[in-house]
Amino acid sequence: MELSEIERLISQISMGDREAFSRLYDATSGKLFSVCLRVLKQRDVAEDAMQDAYVKIWKNAGRYNVTSYSPMSWLIAIARNSAIDRLRKQKPTQDIDDYIHHFAATGPTPEQSAVASSEVKRIMGCLDELETDRRDAIKGAYLDGETYKDLSARFNIPLNTMRTWLRRGLANLRECMSR
């Protein structure tokens, strides 16, 4: 289905057109389900997240702005965020010590455990070299599964600034780990 057709369907959905919603679902459900499944890894939970995504699409179709995102990007973002919301509900938040214990204890042999523990210490040392807010943003995004939008709200900065923080922070970590 052409992107312009998807945009037209979204526009019709914003006016309450159920037939347009059904056609949009038929055209996009496979892709959105794969996004949810990739995040959640469990079919039944991914199906629930996809249902949540389509409810949000129905309710927020009027907010879609033709000039800002492609229609598929907009739909995929909604599905991904719904899946992440489900993922957060599944896992209790963990302290960084839990992550260290997990990574250090996952090796099946003592040697692998020692290597894993050493790597975790290196990563933690590199994280400690970052500014506190950058470090907390990276932990939030990559260890706790927070969305960029949630992080930008938490740190009270624009979304694109958060993306820059994360990109530069990861580059700094990569550089530190290569030393």
C-alpha positions as a Markdown table, in Angstrom:
| # | Residue | x | y | z |
|---|---|---|---|---|
| 1 | Met | 0.0 | 0.0 | 0.0 |
| 2 | Glu | 1.3 | 3.5 | -0.9 |
| 3 | Leu | 2.3 | 5.9 | 1.8 |
| 4 | Ser | -0.2 | 8.4 | 0.5 |
| 5 | Glu | -3.0 | 5.8 | 0.9 |
| 6 | Ile | -2.0 | 5.2 | 4.5 |
| 7 | Glu | -2.0 | 9.0 | 5.1 |
| 8 | Arg | -5.5 | 9.1 | 3.6 |
| 9 | Leu | -6.7 | 6.3 | 5.8 |
| 10 | Ile | -5.3 | 8.0 | 8.9 |
| 11 | Ser | -7.1 | 11.1 | 7.9 |
| 12 | Gln | -10.4 | 9.2 | 7.5 |
| 13 | Ile | -9.8 | 7.5 | 10.9 |
| 14 | Ser | -9.5 | 10.8 | 12.5 |
| 15 | Met | -13.1 | 11.5 | 11.5 |
| 16 | Gly | -14.3 | 8.1 | 12.9 |
| 17 | Asp | -14.3 | 6.0 | 9.7 |
| 18 | Arg | -14.3 | 2.4 | 10.9 |
| 19 | Glu | -13.9 | 1.0 | 7.4 |
| 20 | Ala | -10.7 | 3.1 | 6.9 |
| 21 | Phe | -9.5 | 1.7 | 10.3 |
| 22 | Ser | -10.2 | -1.8 | 9.2 |
| 23 | Arg | -8.2 | -1.3 | 5.9 |
| 24 | Leu | -5.3 | 0.3 | 7.8 |
| 25 | Tyr | -5.2 | -2.6 | 10.2 |
| 26 | Asp | -5.2 | -5.1 | 7.3 |
| 27 | Ala | -2.4 | -3.2 | 5.6 |
| 28 | Thr | -0.1 | -2.6 | 8.6 |
| 29 | Ser | -0.8 | -5.2 | 11.3 |
| 30 | Gly | 1.9 | -7.6 | 10.1 |
| 31 | Lys | 4.6 | -4.9 | 10.3 |
| 32 | Leu | 3.4 | -3.5 | 13.7 |
| 33 | Phe | 3.1 | -7.0 | 15.2 |
| 34 | Ser | 6.7 | -7.7 | 14.2 |
| 35 | Val | 7.8 | -4.5 | 15.9 |
| 36 | Cys | 6.0 | -5.5 | 19.1 |
| 37 | Leu | 7.3 | -9.0 | 19.0 |
| 38 | Arg | 10.9 | -7.9 | 18.5 |
| 39 | Val | 10.6 | -5.8 | 21.7 |
| 40 | Leu | 8.6 | -8.2 | 23.8 |
| 41 | Lys | 9.8 | -11.6 | 22.6 |
| 42 | Gln | 6.5 | -13.2 | 23.7 |
| 43 | Arg | 3.7 | -13.6 | 21.1 |
| 44 | Asp | 0.8 | -13.2 | 23.5 |
| 45 | Val | 2.2 | -10.1 | 25.1 |
| 46 | Ala | 3.1 | -8.7 | 21.7 |
| 47 | Glu | -0.5 | -9.2 | 20.6 |
| 48 | Asp | -1.7 | -7.2 | 23.6 |
| 49 | Ala | 0.7 | -4.4 | 22.9 |
| 50 | Met | -0.4 | -4.3 | 19.2 |
| 51 | Gln | -4.0 | -4.0 | 20.3 |
| 52 | Asp | -3.0 | -1.1 | 22.6 |
| 53 | Ala | -1.2 | 0.5 | 19.6 |
| 54 | Tyr | -4.3 | 0.3 | 17.4 |
| 55 | Val | -6.4 | 1.8 | 20.2 |
| 56 | Lys | -3.9 | 4.7 | 20.4 |
| 57 | Ile | -4.0 | 5.0 | 16.6 |
| 58 | Trp | -7.8 | 5.2 | 16.6 |
| 59 | Lys | -7.8 | 7.8 | 19.4 |
| 60 | Asn | -4.9 | 9.9 | 18.1 |
| 61 | Ala | -5.3 | 9.8 | 14.3 |
| 62 | Gly | -6.2 | 13.5 | 14.4 |
| 63 | Arg | -2.8 | 14.3 | 15.8 |
| 64 | Tyr | -0.9 | 12.8 | 12.9 |
| 65 | Asn | 0.9 | 15.6 | 11.0 |
| 66 | Val | 1.5 | 14.8 | 7.4 |
| 67 | Thr | 4.7 | 16.9 | 7.2 |
| 68 | Ser | 6.6 | 15.6 | 10.3 |
| 69 | Tyr | 6.8 | 11.8 | 9.9 |
| 70 | Ser | 6.0 | 9.3 | 7.2 |
| 71 | Pro | 2.8 | 7.5 | 8.1 |
| 72 | Met | 4.6 | 4.2 | 8.7 |
| 73 | Ser | 7.1 | 5.8 | 11.0 |
| 74 | Trp | 4.3 | 7.3 | 13.0 |
| 75 | Leu | 2.5 | 3.9 | 13.3 |
| 76 | Ile | 5.7 | 2.1 | 14.1 |
| 77 | Ala | 6.6 | 4.6 | 16.8 |
| 78 | Ile | 3.2 | 4.1 | 18.4 |
| 79 | Ala | 3.6 | 0.3 | 18.3 |
| 80 | Arg | 7.2 | 0.4 | 19.7 |
| 81 | Asn | 6.1 | 2.7 | 22.5 |
| 82 | Ser | 3.2 | 0.5 | 23.4 |
| 83 | Ala | 5.5 | -2.5 | 23.5 |
| 84 | Ile | 8.0 | -0.7 | 25.7 |
| 85 | Asp | 5.1 | 0.3 | 28.0 |
| 86 | Arg | 4.2 | -3.4 | 28.3 |
| 87 | Leu | 7.8 | -4.3 | 28.9 |
| 88 | Arg | 8.1 | -1.9 | 31.7 |
| 89 | Lys | 5.0 | -3.3 | 33.3 |
| 90 | Gln | 6.5 | -6.8 | 33.1 |
| 91 | Lys | 9.9 | -6.0 | 34.7 |
| 92 | Pro | 10.4 | -4.3 | 38.0 |
| 93 | Thr | 13.0 | -1.6 | 37.8 |
| 94 | Gln | 16.4 | -2.9 | 39.0 |
| 95 | Asp | 19.3 | -1.2 | 40.6 |
| 96 | Ile | 22.6 | -1.2 | 38.8 |
| 97 | Asp | 24.0 | -3.6 | 41.4 |
| 98 | Asp | 21.4 | -6.2 | 40.1 |
| 99 | Tyr | 22.9 | -5.7 | 36.6 |
| 100 | Ile | 26.4 | -6.2 | 37.8 |
| 101 | His | 25.4 | -9.3 | 39.7 |
| 102 | His | 23.5 | -10.6 | 36.6 |
| 103 | Phe | 26.4 | -10.0 | 34.2 |
| 104 | Ala | 29.0 | -11.3 | 36.6 |
| 105 | Ala | 27.1 | -14.5 | 37.4 |
| 106 | Thr | 25.9 | -15.5 | 33.9 |
| 107 | Gly | 29.1 | -17.2 | 32.8 |
| 108 | Pro | 28.8 | -21.0 | 33.2 |
| 109 | Thr | 32.5 | -21.3 | 34.2 |
| 110 | Pro | 34.5 | -19.5 | 36.8 |
| 111 | Glu | 36.8 | -18.1 | 34.1 |
| 112 | Gln | 33.8 | -16.7 | 32.1 |
| 113 | Ser | 32.4 | -15.2 | 35.3 |
| 114 | Ala | 35.7 | -13.5 | 36.0 |
| 115 | Val | 35.9 | -12.1 | 32.4 |
| 116 | Ala | 32.3 | -11.0 | 32.6 |
| 117 | Ser | 32.9 | -9.3 | 36.0 |
| 118 | Ser | 35.9 | -7.6 | 34.6 |
| 119 | Glu | 34.0 | -6.3 | 31.6 |
| 120 | Val | 31.2 | -5.0 | 33.9 |
| 121 | Lys | 33.8 | -3.2 | 36.0 |
| 122 | Arg | 35.3 | -1.6 | 32.8 |
| 123 | Ile | 31.8 | -0.5 | 31.6 |
| 124 | Met | 31.0 | 0.9 | 35.0 |
| 125 | Gly | 34.3 | 2.7 | 35.1 |
| 126 | Cys | 33.6 | 4.2 | 31.7 |
| 127 | Leu | 30.1 | 5.1 | 32.7 |
| 128 | Asp | 31.6 | 6.9 | 35.8 |
| 129 | Glu | 33.7 | 9.1 | 33.4 |
| 130 | Leu | 30.5 | 10.5 | 31.9 |
| 131 | Glu | 28.6 | 13.5 | 33.3 |
| 132 | Thr | 26.0 | 12.4 | 35.8 |
| 133 | Asp | 23.0 | 13.4 | 33.7 |
| 134 | Arg | 24.4 | 11.7 | 30.6 |
| 135 | Arg | 25.2 | 8.5 | 32.6 |
| 136 | Asp | 21.7 | 8.4 | 34.1 |
| 137 | Ala | 20.2 | 9.0 | 30.6 |
| 138 | Ile | 22.2 | 6.1 | 29.1 |
| 139 | Lys | 21.2 | 3.8 | 32.0 |
| 140 | Gly | 17.6 | 4.8 | 31.7 |
| 141 | Ala | 17.5 | 4.2 | 27.9 |
| 142 | Tyr | 19.6 | 1.0 | 27.7 |
| 143 | Leu | 19.3 | -0.7 | 31.0 |
| 144 | Asp | 15.7 | 0.3 | 32.1 |
| 145 | Gly | 14.1 | 0.6 | 28.7 |
| 146 | Glu | 12.9 | 4.2 | 29.0 |
| 147 | Thr | 11.9 | 5.9 | 25.8 |
| 148 | Tyr | 13.7 | 8.9 | 24.5 |
| 149 | Lys | 10.6 | 11.0 | 25.1 |
| 150 | Asp | 10.3 | 9.9 | 28.7 |
| 151 | Leu | 14.0 | 10.7 | 29.2 |
| 152 | Ser | 13.7 | 14.1 | 27.6 |
| 153 | Ala | 10.8 | 14.9 | 29.9 |
| 154 | Arg | 12.7 | 13.6 | 33.0 |
| 155 | Phe | 15.7 | 15.7 | 32.2 |
| 156 | Asn | 13.6 | 18.7 | 31.0 |
| 157 | Ile | 15.4 | 18.9 | 27.6 |
| 158 | Pro | 14.2 | 18.7 | 24.0 |
| 159 | Leu | 13.9 | 15.3 | 22.4 |
| 160 | Asn | 16.6 | 15.9 | 19.9 |
| 161 | Thr | 19.0 | 17.0 | 22.6 |
| 162 | Met | 18.3 | 13.7 | 24.4 |
| 163 | Arg | 19.1 | 11.8 | 21.2 |
| 164 | Thr | 22.4 | 13.7 | 21.0 |
| 165 | Trp | 23.3 | 13.0 | 24.6 |
| 166 | Leu | 22.7 | 9.3 | 24.1 |
| 167 | Arg | 24.6 | 9.2 | 20.8 |
| 168 | Arg | 27.6 | 11.1 | 22.2 |
| 169 | Gly | 27.5 | 9.2 | 25.4 |
| 170 | Leu | 27.7 | 5.9 | 23.6 |
| 171 | Ala | 30.5 | 7.2 | 21.5 |
| 172 | Asn | 32.4 | 8.1 | 24.6 |
| 173 | Leu | 31.8 | 4.7 | 26.1 |
| 174 | Arg | 33.0 | 3.0 | 23.0 |
| 175 | Glu | 36.1 | 5.1 | 23.0 |
| 176 | Cys | 36.7 | 4.4 | 26.7 |
| 177 | Met | 36.2 | 0.6 | 26.2 |
| 178 | Ser | 38.7 | 0.6 | 23.4 |
| 179 | Arg | 41.5 | 1.9 | 25.6 |
